[in-house]
Amino acid sequence: MSDPRLYDYAASGNCYKVRLALAQLGIGYERVPVDIFAAETLTPEFASVNPARSTPVLELADGRRLPESGAILVHLARGTELLPDDPFEQSQVLRWLLFEQSELLPVTGGLRFRLVTGRLSPDSAPAQARHAGGVQMLGLLDGHLHDRAFLLGDGYTIADIALYGYTHVAHEAGLPMDEFPAVQAWLERVAQQPGYMNDLVPYPPNARAGAGRSIYE
């Protein structure tokens, strides 16, 4: 195997982030579709790929496998313009990768997933709590981007890719994006970067609550 192999779910924001980085870096790869809601991550075969039964997973040419979108982004970006050489700036990138997974994803992408697949109704208490959290996190991000082109200033990095993966669909979770003009301007700048593409697809019917089998049931 000369190109890396990406175990991938087309509707996943975490997988999309990796596909976007690969496209912008011009890295060829073999895409291995994994249908999460058809129980394809529950098989013994997939457990040998990733015991956590999640996507994405990047398999390198030498057979080593790397799960977790943030770790994959760092691996792909080393030695490129998407990851600064300066140790402090690298730590700032990691700061935003951690923020995206722990703080932003649950209240943007996580809320979107639960609403569009019928796992939560918009007026339910859990959905309202996530919505309030989304407004708070987007407000924090808007303040940070008020006088910056990108998360680290003038330079576009994998930090921007990571947060873009779920922020650009936050409106599908009912979040009031027009209240965050700096975030909207940043989303537009990300979409203007060389190699940009957006192949994120809607969740298919088998992703709806009770329609399939997955780690999310």
N, C-alpha and C positions, 0 to 999 in steps of 0.2 A: 504494500500500500504506500503510494508516494504522497498523496494528499491526505490531510486529516479527514476524519469522519465525524460528522455531527449527528448525534441522536437527538431528534428534534420534534417538537409539537408545534404545528403551524400557528395555532391560536394563542400560544403562550408569549407573554411579554418578555419573560426571561430568555426564551429561545430567540425571539426577535432581536433582542439586544446583541446577541452573539452573531446572528446573521448580518446585522447592520455593520458591526465591527469588521467581520470578514470581508464584506463588500467594500468598505471604505479603505481597507488595507490591501485590497486586491489579491486576497488569498483564495485559491481554489480549494474546494472541499467536496467530499461526498456527503450528501444529505440522506440520513436514514430516518424516514418518518416513523413516529411512534404515536399510535392512537391511545392516548391516556385513558379515555372513557370506554374503550373497547377492551379494557383490562390488559392491554399489552405491556404495561409496566409491572403487572402482577405475576408475570410468568417467571419460572426459574431461569430462563435464558436472560431476561432483562436484569434479574437480580445479580447475575454475574457481571453485568455491565455497570450497574450502580445499585448496591444493596439498599440505598435510601429510596429507590424506585421513583426518582424524579428526573425530569429533563430541565435543561440540556445536559448532555455529556459530550465532551470532545475527546475523541480517540486519536492519539498522535500516530505518526508513521511507524514508530517503534512499538506500537501496541499499548503504551501507557494510556490510561484514561483519567480524565479530569472532569468531575462534576462541579456544579455551582457556577452560575453565570458570572458572578464577580471575579472568581478565581480564573475563569476562562478568559475574561476580558483582560486581566492583568497579564496572563501568559501570552496572549496574542499581541499585546501592545508593547511588550518589552523591546527596547531598541528602536521604537518608532516615535513619531511626533505625537502619538496619542497618549504617551506616558512620559512625563518629564523626567530628565536625568537627575534633577536636584532632589536630594533625599526628603527635604521638608515638603516640597511640592508633591512628591510621590505619596507622602503621608496624607496630604490634603486630598488627593485622589481617593485613597483608601477610606478616608473619613466620609466622603460622599457615597462611596459604594456601600458602606455600612449603614449610612443614613437611609439610602434608598431601600434596602432590604428590610430594615427594622422599623422605620418610621413612615416612609412614603408608600411603599407597596401595599400594606394592609388597608390603607384608607383611600387609595386610588384604584389600582389594579384589583386588589382583593375585593373592594366594594363593587366594582364593575362586574367582576366574575359572579358574585353572589346575586346581584340584581338581574343580570341578563340571562342567567341560567335558572332563575326561579328559586334560588336557595334563601333569599330574603325578599321581603316586600319593602318598597321605599319608605313606608310609614312605620315599619317595625322599629322597636327600640335599638336592636343591634345595628340596623342600617343607619338610623339617625346618629348613633354614636360614632360610627365610622365616617359619616358625612361631616360631622363636626370636626373630627380629627383631620379629615382631608382639607377642610377650609383652613385649619390651623397650620398644617404643614405647607400648603401652597402659599399661605401668607408669609411664612418664614422664608420660603424659597423666593418669593417675589421681592422681599426686602433685600435679600442677598444679591439678587440680580439687578437691582435698581440702577447701580452704576458699574455693572460688569457686562461684558459681551457674553462670557461663558462662566462656568462655575469657578474656574481658577483665574479669571481675568480675561486676557485677550486670547489665550490659547485654548483651542478645542481639544478635549481629552476624552478618555473612556468614562470619566465622571459624567460628562454631558450625555454620552450614549446611554449609560445606566439609568439616569433619571428620566431621559426622554422616553425610554421604553414604556413607562407607565403614565407619565404626565401627559403625553400627547393623546391619550384616550380617556383622560379624567372626565371630560365632558360627558362621556357615555355613562358615567356613574352619577350624573346629575350635579356635578360640582360646578359652581358658578365661575367659569374661567374668565368671563369679562371683568371680574373684580380683580384680576391679577395681570395687569398690562405688561409688566416686566417679564413675567413667565411667558405670556403669549409672544412677545417679541423674541425671546430666547428660542422658543419652539420654531419660529420662522427661521432664525439664523441656523439652527441645527439642520433644518430641512434644506438649506442652501449649501451645505458642505459637500465637497467633492466625494463622489461615490455614494451619496445618500440614496437610499431606497426604502420603501415601506411595503413589505409583503405580509404584514400581519393580517390574518383572516378572522372573520367572526367565529364565535364558538359554534360548533355544529350541533345538530339536534341531540346527539347522544350525550352531550355535555350537560343537558338539563337535569335537574334533580330527579333521581330515580330512574333515569333513562339508560344509564350505563353502569359499569363497574370500574371503580378506580380507587386510588388512595384517598380521594376526597369524599367518598360516600360514608 
